[in-house]
């Protein structure tokens, strides 16, 4: 197993989230499950056990435990006592019956790496993928991408297609996760910029220009061989990127 660690700087012990900031934390999941399992709710512990493979059990438990620790630092609240609620398509959010908070978050993981995005009172989504060979890149694009995206992908040199595919995929997933729509909003019904070297942008949406003016996208490179994307329902925000450490 290849372990991937994030090169970002360590986070402050007591993070402070300004109203115009987005904070992203990167964490390695190659850690002992026992250190985090006790922080999980009964439902989360049961979900962890339902994974077929020990590797996936560990990744889920560590990933959710780290999420609780990070949220607890912002809220000054015991991580094991945090409660979550879920949207119609599974997007998690804080259940703030016990305290007042405008903290919003989203998370993603790929292999042994996880990303956590936090902001104050803004819709936010994050996605992460390990770049790996896909023999049928063009076929997958034909199935899931919009006509505009397929034109852009076809115009790229062969050696750029794979990274462009993952760039587009993470941008699209981050946008859908921020909206909380899941796949009820078909992937081919909106367009994002494709090439990883170009700024991430939402180019087309079925809601029209008003939707484009509401969202901003940001590409992320948390570790070599990985690509990520962030979607925020705002055009004016500042980004801080940190590495999680106990």
N, C-alpha and C positions, 0 to 999 in steps of 0.2 A: 504494500500500500504506500503510495506517495503522499506525504503529508505536506500541505500547503499552508504557509503562515503569511499573514498580512504584514506588509512593511510600513503601514501607517503608524504615527506616533501614539504612545499610550495616552489614554483619556485622563482627564483630571479626576481626582478622587470624588469630588462633589461637582458634577456637571451642572451648568446653568444654561437653560435654553431661552434665548431671547425670542421675542415675538416674530422676528423676521429670519430666524435661523432654522436650518435643517441639520440635524446631527446624524451621521452614519457611523455605526460601530461595526467592526469586522472581528469575527471570532473564529478560532480553530475549534472544531468539534472532536478532535482526536484527544479526548480527555476522559478520565474514568467516570463512568456513569454514576457511581455511588455518591460523588460529590454534589450532584444536582438532583438526583431522584427524589430526595426527601422534600425538596422545595415545591414539587408538583402537586396539583390537586389530585384528588382520588380519580377523577375522570381522566386527567392527563396520564396518570400512572397506568390506568387500565388501557388507554390508547397505546402507550408505549409497549406494553406487553403483547398487544395484538399484532405487532409487526412480526413477520415470519422470520426475518434474519436478525441475529444479534446486533450486527452492524447498524441496521436501521433503528432498532430499539435504542441503542446508545445515542445515535445522532439526534433522535427526537428528544430524548430525555435531557441530554446536554444542551441542545438548542433551546428548549423551552425553559430550562433552568437559568441559562444565561439571560434570556429575555426577561425573566422575573427579576434577576439581580440588577440589570440595567434600569428597568422601570422603577425598581425600588430605590435606586440611587437618586433619580430625579424627584421622586415623590416623597422621599424620606419615610418610607413605609416598608414594613416587613415583606420581603418578596414572596414568602410562602402564603401570605394572607391576601394577596392580590386575586381579584376575581375578574374573569373575562366574559364578554358576551360576543355573539357572532351574528353577522348579517345574514341576509337571505341566502347568499352564495358562499358563506363560510368565512368572510373577512373578520378577523378578530379585532376587538376593541376593549378598552378598559370598562369594567362595570364600576362606576364611581359612586355607588350608593353610600359608601362609608367616608368619602372625602370628595372635595370639589377639585376637578382638574380638567384642563383643556388639552392634555397631552394626547397626541395621536401617534400611532406607530404602525409599522408593517415590517415583515421579515421574510427572508428567503434563504435557502441553502442549496449548495451543490457539492456533492461528495463531502469532504471534511471542512468545508468553509461555509460560514453563515454571515449574512448582513442584516443589520437592524437599522431602520430609519425612524427617526423621531422628529416631531415638530409640534407646534402649538396651534390647535384648532384649524388645521388644514388637511384636506384629503391628500393622502400620500400612498404611494405604492413603490415597491422595490422588487427587482428580480435579479437572479444570478445564475450563470451557466458556466460549466467547465467546457471549454472548446474541445471538441473531439471530432474525429472524422465521421462524416455522414455520407455514405455512397449516393443516397438519393436526395441530395439537397434540392435539385431543381424540381423533382417531383413533389417534395414537401412544400416548396414555395408555391407551386401550382395549386396545391390543395388548400393552403391556409392564407396566403398573402393576397393583398389587394391587387387589382390590375396595375396601378401605379408602381407598387413595390416590385412586381414581377418584371416590369419594363426596366426598372433601375437595376435589378439583380442581373438580368440578361445582358445589360450593357457593361457589366464589370468584367475585368480580366479573370480568367479561371482561378488564378492564385489568390484572388481577393473574395471569391464568392462565399467560402465557408465562414470567414470572420464576419462578413456582411450579413449572412443569414443569422448568426447568433446575435449580432448587434440589433437587427430588426426584431428578432424574437423576444429578446429581453426588454426592449423598449415597448413592444406591444403588450407583453405580460405586465410590466410595471404600470402601464396606463390602465389596463383592465382591473388590476388589483387595487389601484387608487380609487377607481370608480366603485369598486365593490360589486361589479356585474358578473364576475366569472365569465364563463363562455356563453352566457346568455346574449352577449354582444359579440357576434361572429367576428373572427379575426380578419376576414376579408372585407369588412365593412368600414374600415378606417385605415389610414396610411401613416407610416412614420418614415423618417429618413433612414436609409439603409447603410451606407458606407460608414465604417467605424471611424474613419479619419475626419468625417464631417460632423458638425454639431448635431446633436440629437434634437429632433423636432417632430411634433405632431403636424402632419401635412394636410390630412383630410379626415373629416368625421361626418357622420350622417346628420349631426345637429348643425353643421355649417360653421361659418366664421366665428360665431359667438363661442363655440366650444374651443376652437383653435386659440382664441385670445385668452382663454381661461387657464390653459395648461402649459407647463414647461417640462421638458425632459432633460436628463443629464446622464451621460455615459459614465461608467465607473470601471476602474481597473484595480480591483483590490489585491490581486496577486497574479504572478505570471501564469498565463494559460487560462485565466478566468476573464469573463466579461459580465458586466452588470449594467443596470439602468435604474434610474430613479424618475418617478413622475410626481409632480407637485401641482396642486391646484392654485398656483400663484405665479406671477411673473417676476416678483420682487422678493428674493430671498438669498441668504448667504449659506454656504455649505461648510461644515466642519466634519472631518473624517478622522476617526480614531480606531485604535486597536483595543479590544477588550483584554483586561488582565485583572485577575482577582486581587 
